Amino acid sequence: MTAFDNIVIGKSSVPSLIITVVLMIAIPVIFFIYWRRKHKQQTNISYLIAGALGFIVSARVLELGVHYLCIISDNPVSRFINGNTAAYVLYGTVMAGVFEECGRHIILKYIMKKNRTRENAVLYGIGHGGIEIIAVLLPAMVTYLAVAVLFSQGNVENALSSLKITEETAAAALPSVQAAAAFNYGMMAMNVIERLLAMFMHIGLTVIVYYGIVNAKKGCLPAAILLHMLIDTFPVLYQRGLIPLLAVEVWSAAWTAVILFIAVKLYNNMK
């Protein structure tokens, strides 16, 4: 496999990936420990679990099921969406906003009827954002780390064998190997910042949805969906290769600040 013979693992790839994996685990743990210790009497672990399960069901089961029909499988709808940038961006942002925010709304309104406190709303958001790191991003980083370690040992054949990369799977595996080889401290910083922003986003959106439930404000759910769509617009454009990663981070930071500003005001109104 000639393409893999040219893979050169950067000096910073392995250490930066190790630090990234550690920080990915630390982020949700620190958020939980801090909030739980500060508001032990007002919080219940069930809200953390509900947030985690809510993300898995809404984003990793239901939303992915729709993605399979509309994006992954070969049919007229998927060909249209994948072949049209505007349709792809609209589809991606709408699906993320609708599934995740409606999932929050349904669980917080119809399932989590006990122990309704504003502190538990934040805990729900920590569970939602935390499980996204652990279930989606952490496995990818661990895989990159394994790839970087194996290829850094200098024996390409052993690395390919250990990773079970064959002639048939080589083309699909090559981008991941190249990404692992190119990983550095700058990418580590980008990933960590992106996850911190996502955690604050999920907490803020949960507070907005929760406020609408306990105060019978019907506009909060559509507002949360719209805000989620807006913050996801640049990441989807990045997936299409239209904007740089730095622009995504700046855009995400700006909209996260907006979401937090709204959420803090609503949180303070729920004394």
C-alpha positions as CSV (number, residue, x, y, z in Angstrom):
1,M,0.0,0.0,0.0
2,T,2.2,2.8,-1.3
3,A,0.1,5.6,0.0
4,F,0.7,4.4,3.6
5,D,4.5,4.1,3.1
6,N,4.6,7.9,2.8
7,I,2.9,8.5,6.1
8,V,5.2,10.4,8.5
9,I,4.0,10.9,12.0
10,G,4.7,14.4,13.3
11,K,6.8,14.8,16.5
12,S,3.8,16.4,18.3
13,S,1.1,14.0,17.1
14,V,1.3,11.4,19.8
15,P,1.8,13.8,22.8
16,S,-0.9,16.2,21.5
17,L,-3.3,13.4,21.0
18,I,-2.7,12.0,24.5
19,I,-3.4,15.4,26.0
20,T,-6.5,15.8,23.9
21,V,-7.9,12.4,25.0
22,V,-7.2,13.4,28.7
23,L,-8.9,16.8,28.3
24,M,-11.9,15.3,26.5
25,I,-12.5,13.1,29.5
26,A,-11.8,15.9,31.9
27,I,-14.1,18.5,30.4
28,P,-17.5,16.8,31.3
29,V,-16.1,15.4,34.6
30,I,-15.0,18.9,35.7
31,F,-18.3,20.5,34.6
32,F,-20.3,17.9,36.5
33,I,-18.2,17.9,39.7
34,Y,-18.2,21.7,39.9
35,W,-21.9,22.1,39.4
36,R,-22.9,19.2,41.6
37,R,-20.7,20.4,44.5
38,K,-22.0,23.9,44.2
39,H,-25.7,22.9,44.0
40,K,-25.9,19.5,45.6
41,Q,-29.2,20.2,47.3
42,Q,-30.8,21.6,44.2
43,T,-29.7,18.9,41.7
44,N,-30.5,15.3,41.1
45,I,-28.2,12.9,39.1
46,S,-31.3,11.7,37.2
47,Y,-31.1,14.9,35.2
48,L,-27.5,14.3,34.2
49,I,-28.5,10.8,33.0
50,A,-31.6,12.1,31.2
51,G,-29.4,14.6,29.3
52,A,-27.1,11.9,28.2
53,L,-29.9,9.5,27.2
54,G,-31.7,12.4,25.4
55,F,-28.7,13.1,23.2
56,I,-28.2,9.4,22.4
57,V,-31.9,8.9,21.4
58,S,-32.4,12.2,19.6
59,A,-29.1,12.7,17.9
60,R,-27.5,9.2,17.6
61,V,-30.6,7.1,17.0
62,L,-33.4,9.2,15.5
63,E,-31.4,11.8,13.7
64,L,-28.9,9.3,12.3
65,G,-31.8,7.2,11.1
66,V,-33.0,10.1,9.0
67,H,-29.5,10.8,7.8
68,Y,-29.2,7.2,6.6
69,L,-32.3,7.8,4.4
70,C,-31.5,11.3,3.3
71,I,-27.7,11.4,3.1
72,I,-26.0,8.0,3.3
73,S,-28.2,5.7,1.2
74,D,-28.4,6.2,-2.6
75,N,-31.7,7.7,-3.6
76,P,-33.0,10.8,-5.4
77,V,-33.3,12.7,-2.1
78,S,-29.8,12.0,-1.0
79,R,-28.4,12.8,-4.4
80,F,-30.1,16.1,-4.4
81,I,-29.0,17.1,-0.9
82,N,-25.4,15.9,-1.3
83,G,-25.2,17.6,-4.7
84,N,-26.5,21.0,-3.6
85,T,-24.7,23.0,-1.0
86,A,-27.6,25.2,0.0
87,A,-29.8,22.1,0.5
88,Y,-27.1,20.3,2.4
89,V,-26.6,23.3,4.8
90,L,-30.3,23.7,5.3
91,Y,-30.9,20.0,5.9
92,G,-27.9,19.6,8.3
93,T,-28.8,22.6,10.4
94,V,-32.5,21.9,10.6
95,M,-32.0,18.3,11.5
96,A,-29.6,19.1,14.3
97,G,-31.8,21.9,15.7
98,V,-35.1,20.0,15.5
99,F,-34.0,16.7,16.8
100,E,-31.8,17.9,19.7
101,E,-34.0,20.7,20.9
102,C,-37.3,18.8,20.5
103,G,-35.6,15.9,22.3
104,R,-34.7,18.3,25.2
105,H,-38.3,19.7,25.2
106,I,-40.0,16.3,25.3
107,I,-37.8,14.8,28.0
108,L,-37.9,17.9,30.3
109,K,-41.6,18.4,29.9
110,Y,-43.1,14.9,29.8
111,I,-40.6,12.7,31.5
112,M,-38.6,14.7,34.0
113,K,-41.6,16.1,35.9
114,K,-40.0,15.8,39.4
115,N,-37.3,18.0,41.0
116,R,-37.8,20.8,38.5
117,T,-35.1,23.3,39.4
118,R,-33.1,25.7,37.3
119,E,-29.9,23.9,38.6
120,N,-31.2,20.6,37.2
121,A,-31.7,22.2,33.8
122,V,-28.0,23.1,33.8
123,L,-27.2,19.5,34.9
124,Y,-29.2,18.2,32.0
125,G,-27.2,20.3,29.6
126,I,-24.0,19.0,31.1
127,G,-25.2,15.4,30.6
128,H,-26.2,16.2,27.0
129,G,-22.9,17.9,26.1
130,G,-20.8,15.5,28.1
131,I,-22.1,12.3,26.4
132,E,-21.5,13.9,23.0
133,I,-17.8,14.1,23.9
134,I,-17.6,10.6,25.4
135,A,-19.7,8.8,22.8
136,V,-18.8,10.7,19.6
137,L,-15.5,12.6,19.8
138,L,-13.5,10.6,22.4
139,P,-13.6,7.3,20.3
140,A,-12.3,9.2,17.3
141,M,-9.4,10.7,19.3
142,V,-8.5,7.4,20.8
143,T,-8.5,5.9,17.3
144,Y,-6.2,8.7,16.0
145,L,-3.9,8.1,19.0
146,A,-3.7,4.4,18.3
147,V,-2.9,5.1,14.6
148,A,-0.3,7.6,15.5
149,V,1.4,5.3,18.0
150,L,1.4,2.3,15.6
151,F,2.8,4.3,12.6
152,S,5.4,6.1,14.7
153,Q,7.0,2.7,15.4
154,G,8.2,2.7,11.8
155,N,6.8,-0.7,10.7
156,V,4.0,0.1,8.2
157,E,3.0,-3.5,7.7
158,N,2.6,-4.2,11.4
159,A,0.6,-1.0,11.8
160,L,-1.8,-1.9,8.9
161,S,-2.2,-5.4,10.3
162,S,-2.9,-4.1,13.8
163,L,-5.5,-1.7,12.5
164,K,-7.0,-4.4,10.2
165,I,-6.5,-2.2,7.2
166,T,-6.7,-4.3,4.0
167,E,-6.5,-3.5,0.3
168,E,-10.2,-3.2,0.2
169,T,-10.4,-0.7,3.2
170,A,-7.2,1.2,2.4
171,A,-8.9,4.1,0.5
172,A,-11.4,4.7,3.3
173,A,-8.8,4.4,6.1
174,L,-6.2,6.7,4.5
175,P,-7.8,10.1,5.4
176,S,-8.0,9.0,9.1
177,V,-4.3,7.9,9.1
178,Q,-3.3,11.2,7.5
179,A,-5.3,13.2,10.0
180,A,-3.6,11.3,12.9
181,A,-0.2,11.9,11.4
182,A,-0.9,15.7,11.0
183,F,-2.4,16.2,14.4
184,N,-0.5,18.8,16.5
185,Y,-0.9,21.2,19.4
186,G,-2.8,23.7,17.3
187,M,-5.4,21.1,16.4
188,M,-5.5,20.0,20.0
189,A,-6.3,23.6,21.1
190,M,-9.0,23.8,18.4
191,N,-10.6,20.6,19.5
192,V,-10.6,21.5,23.2
193,I,-12.0,25.0,22.5
194,E,-14.7,23.6,20.3
195,R,-15.8,21.2,23.0
196,L,-15.9,23.8,25.7
197,L,-18.0,26.0,23.4
198,A,-20.3,23.1,22.7
199,M,-20.7,22.3,26.4
200,F,-21.7,25.9,27.1
201,M,-24.0,25.9,24.1
202,H,-25.8,22.8,25.2
203,I,-26.2,24.1,28.8
204,G,-27.5,27.5,27.4
205,L,-30.0,25.9,25.0
206,T,-31.2,23.6,27.8
207,V,-31.9,26.5,30.0
208,I,-33.8,28.3,27.2
209,V,-36.0,25.2,26.5
210,Y,-36.5,24.6,30.2
211,Y,-37.6,28.2,30.8
212,G,-40.2,27.8,28.1
213,I,-41.6,24.7,29.8
214,V,-41.8,26.0,33.4
215,N,-43.1,29.4,32.3
216,A,-45.4,28.3,29.5
217,K,-43.5,30.3,26.9
218,K,-44.1,28.7,23.6
219,G,-41.6,30.8,21.8
220,C,-38.6,29.3,23.7
221,L,-38.5,26.0,21.8
222,P,-38.5,27.6,18.3
223,A,-35.9,30.1,19.5
224,A,-33.7,27.3,20.7
225,I,-34.1,25.5,17.4
226,L,-33.2,28.6,15.5
227,L,-30.1,29.4,17.6
228,H,-29.0,25.8,17.2
229,M,-29.3,26.1,13.4
230,L,-27.4,29.3,13.4
231,I,-24.5,28.0,15.4
232,D,-24.3,24.9,13.2
233,T,-24.3,26.8,9.9
234,F,-20.5,27.3,9.8
235,P,-19.6,23.8,10.8
236,V,-21.7,22.4,8.0
237,L,-20.1,24.9,5.5
238,Y,-16.7,23.6,6.8
239,Q,-17.8,20.1,6.0
240,R,-18.3,21.2,2.4
241,G,-14.8,22.7,2.4
242,L,-16.1,26.2,1.9
243,I,-14.6,28.0,5.0
244,P,-11.6,27.5,7.2
245,L,-11.7,25.9,10.6
246,L,-10.8,29.2,12.3
247,A,-13.9,30.9,10.9
248,V,-16.0,28.0,12.4
249,E,-14.4,28.6,15.9
250,V,-15.0,32.4,15.7
251,W,-18.6,31.9,14.6
252,S,-19.3,29.3,17.3
253,A,-17.8,31.5,20.0
254,A,-19.9,34.5,18.9
255,W,-23.2,32.5,18.9
256,T,-22.3,30.7,22.1
257,A,-21.9,34.1,23.8
258,V,-25.4,35.1,22.5
259,I,-26.9,31.8,23.8
260,L,-25.3,32.2,27.2
261,F,-26.4,35.8,27.4
262,I,-30.0,34.8,26.9
263,A,-29.7,31.7,29.1
264,V,-28.2,33.6,32.0
265,K,-31.0,36.2,31.9
266,L,-33.6,33.5,31.8
267,Y,-31.8,31.5,34.6
268,N,-31.8,34.5,36.9
269,N,-35.5,35.0,36.2
270,M,-36.2,31.5,37.5
271,K,-35.3,32.1,41.2
